[in-house]
Amino acid sequence: MRLRERIELLSASGRNSFTEEDRTLFNEFKAALNRGEVRSAERLAGGEWQVNLWVKAGILLGFRMGMLADMSSGPSLRFFDKDTYPVRATALKDNVRIVPGGSSIRDGAYVASGVVCMPPMYVNVGAYVDEGTMIDSHALVGSCAQVGKRVHVSAAAQIGGVLEPIGAMPVIIEDDVMVGGGCGIYEGTIVRERAILAAGTILTGSTPLYDLVRDRVYRRAPGASLEVPSGAVVVPGARAVQDRPGGGPSGLSLYAPVIVKYRDQKSDAATQLEEALR
């Protein structure tokens, strides 16, 4: 029986007590997550993304199965968490640059060769971080988030985790995206390849995205994600409150992310410096 089928059977059993055989199965599943052989979402041939429900079910199974354990690294540095999800073991042969200073990668996350981790940063269970990506200081890659190749997740950026509900699409950051400092990307948002998010940009599934170049407004369709178009340059903006009593006369405005241009040679050149600094 395949790994998927065994995980689905165990998850559907509803049991809250588990055998050593069950734990062996879960460890096999978690090792496949660590190697990037299974992932909570994957891109299909046509460019659409698909949620792998069984993988998210397996991750949740680990929380149900786990027992609170002492994971302290010393008498004055104490940690207590589920024994199924310790800090992931890493080795020099992984070719992941983890700069000293308090970063953590949770077991069950895939971090590819050539990834750079600046302290302190955190990668949660189920996340997938592809080759050549930099995760900068105080940045989060949340549970099940999918981050592509050569992405820069700048300092203090938050890529939200979407583990539940189980059918919800996790946050997707495709290849060659620049995520500026202090950005927040949440609720299953998909940022398509080569997009640039200026510092402080916040994107959620319920936030309309205004495209000044194409004169469009992007909104999430029912059951879908908000999508940032390929190559879009998004900055924080504001829109006047005109559809609420008192909004216009009071001069109030609401936050609105705005596409001000699409990526060109000039914006490409601006990202070449960070490549040299790696």
C-alpha positions in Angstrom: 0.0 0.0 0.0 1.3 3.4 -0.9 2.3 6.0 1.7 -0.6 8.2 0.7 -3.2 5.4 1.2 -1.7 4.5 4.6 -1.7 8.1 5.8 -5.3 8.5 4.7 -6.4 5.4 6.5 -4.7 6.3 9.8 -6.0 9.9 9.6 -9.5 8.8 8.9 -9.5 6.4 11.8 -10.1 9.2 14.3 -8.0 7.5 16.9 -6.2 9.5 19.6 -4.0 6.6 20.8 -1.3 5.3 18.5 1.0 2.4 18.3 4.7 2.2 17.5 3.8 1.1 14.0 1.7 4.2 13.6 4.6 6.4 14.7 6.9 4.6 12.2 4.5 5.4 9.5 4.3 9.0 10.5 8.1 9.3 10.6 8.3 7.8 7.1 5.8 10.5 6.0 7.8 13.3 7.7 11.0 12.1 6.1 9.3 12.4 2.7 8.3 16.0 3.6 11.9 16.8 4.6 13.2 15.5 1.3 10.6 17.4 -0.7 9.1 14.2 -2.2 5.7 15.1 -1.0 4.3 18.6 -0.5 1.0 20.2 0.7 0.5 21.9 -2.7 2.0 21.6 -6.1 1.9 23.4 -9.4 0.2 21.5 -12.3 1.3 21.6 -15.9 -1.1 24.5 -16.8 0.2 26.7 -14.0 -2.7 26.1 -11.6 -2.0 25.0 -8.0 -3.5 22.0 -6.4 -3.9 21.3 -2.7 -2.7 17.8 -1.6 -5.3 17.1 1.1 -3.7 13.9 2.2 -0.4 15.7 3.0 -2.1 18.3 5.1 -4.0 15.5 6.8 -0.7 13.8 7.6 0.7 17.0 9.1 -2.3 17.4 11.3 -2.0 13.7 12.3 1.4 14.5 13.7 0.0 17.1 16.0 -2.7 14.6 17.2 -0.1 11.9 17.7 2.5 14.0 19.4 3.1 14.2 23.2 4.5 17.3 24.9 8.2 16.8 25.4 11.1 18.7 26.9 13.3 20.0 24.0 15.4 22.4 26.0 18.9 23.2 24.9 20.0 24.1 28.3 18.8 25.0 31.8 18.2 28.6 30.9 16.9 28.0 27.3 13.8 25.9 27.7 11.4 24.6 25.0 8.4 22.3 25.2 6.6 21.0 22.1 5.1 18.0 20.5 7.7 15.2 20.2 6.6 14.6 16.6 7.8 18.0 15.6 11.3 18.8 16.9 13.7 21.2 15.2 14.7 19.6 12.0 18.2 18.0 11.9 20.4 19.7 9.3 23.9 18.8 8.1 26.7 20.4 6.0 25.9 18.2 3.1 22.4 19.8 2.8 24.2 22.9 1.5 21.8 25.2 3.4 23.5 28.3 4.8 22.2 28.9 8.3 23.9 31.9 9.8 24.3 31.7 13.6 21.8 33.6 15.7 18.6 31.8 16.7 17.0 30.5 13.5 14.8 27.4 13.4 13.5 25.0 10.8 10.8 22.7 12.1 10.9 19.0 11.2 8.7 18.2 8.2 9.8 21.3 6.2 11.7 21.1 2.9 14.6 23.5 2.5 16.5 23.1 -0.7 20.2 23.3 -1.5 21.5 26.9 -1.7 18.9 28.4 0.6 20.2 31.2 2.9 18.8 31.6 6.3 19.6 34.9 8.1 19.0 35.0 11.9 16.5 34.9 13.4 14.1 33.3 11.0 11.6 30.5 11.2 10.3 27.8 8.8 7.3 25.9 9.9 6.1 22.3 9.3 4.9 21.5 5.8 6.7 24.5 4.2 8.6 24.1 0.9 11.5 26.5 0.2 13.1 26.0 -3.2 16.7 26.5 -4.4 18.5 29.8 -4.1 16.0 31.5 -1.9 17.0 33.9 0.9 15.0 34.1 4.1 16.1 37.2 5.9 16.1 38.2 9.5 12.9 38.1 11.6 11.1 36.5 8.6 8.5 33.7 8.8 7.7 31.0 6.3 4.4 29.6 7.7 3.1 26.1 7.8 2.5 24.6 4.3 3.7 27.8 2.5 5.3 27.1 -0.9 8.2 29.3 -1.8 9.8 29.0 -5.2 13.4 29.4 -6.5 15.5 32.5 -6.1 12.9 34.3 -3.9 14.1 37.0 -1.5 11.9 37.0 1.7 13.1 40.3 3.2 13.6 41.2 6.8 10.4 41.0 9.0 8.3 39.6 6.1 5.5 37.2 7.1 4.4 34.4 4.7 1.4 33.1 6.5 0.7 29.5 7.3 -2.5 27.8 6.1 -2.9 24.3 7.6 -6.6 24.5 8.4 -9.2 24.3 7.0 -7.6 21.3 5.3 -8.9 22.2 1.9 -7.6 25.7 1.9 -4.8 26.7 -0.5 -1.6 27.6 1.4 0.3 30.8 0.5 2.2 30.4 -2.7 5.3 32.5 -3.7 6.5 31.5 -7.2 10.0 31.8 -8.6 12.0 35.0 -8.7 9.7 37.0 -6.5 11.0 39.8 -4.3 9.1 40.1 -1.0 10.0 43.5 0.6 10.7 44.1 4.2 7.7 44.0 6.6 5.4 42.5 4.0 2.6 40.2 5.0 1.1 37.6 2.7 -1.8 35.6 4.1 -4.9 33.4 3.5 -3.9 31.5 0.5 -2.6 34.3 -1.6 -0.7 33.3 -4.8 2.1 35.6 -5.9 3.1 34.7 -9.4 6.6 34.6 -10.7 8.9 37.6 -10.9 6.5 39.9 -9.0 7.9 42.5 -6.7 6.2 43.4 -3.4 7.4 46.7 -2.0 8.2 47.1 1.7 5.1 47.0 3.9 2.7 45.5 1.3 -0.1 43.4 2.9 -2.0 40.9 0.9 -4.9 38.7 2.1 -7.6 36.8 0.3 -10.2 39.4 1.2 -8.1 42.4 0.0 -8.8 43.8 -3.4 -5.7 44.5 -5.5 -5.8 47.5 -7.8 -4.0 47.4 -11.1 -3.3 50.9 -12.4 -1.5 49.7 -15.5 -4.3 47.4 -16.8 -7.2 49.3 -15.1 -8.4 46.2 -13.3 -9.3 45.2 -9.7 -8.3 41.7 -8.7 -10.4 39.9 -6.2 -10.5 36.3 -4.9 -13.2 34.2 -6.5 -15.2 31.9 -4.2 -13.1 28.9 -3.3 -10.0 30.4 -5.0 -7.0 32.5 -4.0 -6.1 36.2 -4.6 -3.5 36.1 -7.4 -0.8 38.7 -8.0 0.0 38.7 -11.7 3.4 37.7 -13.0 5.9 40.5 -13.0 3.6 42.9 -11.1 5.2 45.6 -8.9 2.9 46.1 -5.9 3.1 49.0 -3.4 1.0 49.9 -0.4 -1.7 52.4 -1.3 -5.0 53.8 -0.1 -8.5 54.2 -1.5 -11.1 56.8 -0.4 -14.0 55.6 1.7 -16.9 56.6 -0.5 -19.4 53.7 0.0 -20.0 54.3 3.7 -21.9 57.1 5.4 -19.5 59.8 6.6 -16.5 58.3 4.8 -16.2 60.9 2.1 -16.8 64.0 4.2 -14.4 62.8 6.8 -11.6 62.3 4.3 -11.1 58.7 5.5 -9.3 56.1 3.4 -8.6 52.3 3.5 -5.5 50.4 2.9 -5.2 49.2 -0.7 -2.3 47.3 -2.4 -1.7 48.8 -5.9 0.1 47.6 -9.0 2.0 50.6 -10.3 4.0 48.9 -13.0 5.2 45.6 -14.4 8.8 44.4 -14.0 11.2 45.7 -16.6 15.0 45.9 -17.1 15.4 48.7 -14.5 13.6 46.7 -11.7 15.5 43.6 -12.7 18.8 45.5 -12.3 17.7 46.6 -8.8 17.6 42.9 -7.7 21.0 42.0 -9.2 22.8 43.6 -6.3 21.3 41.2 -3.8 22.5 38.3 -6.0 26.1 39.7 -5.7 25.8 40.0 -2.0 24.9 36.3 -1.5 
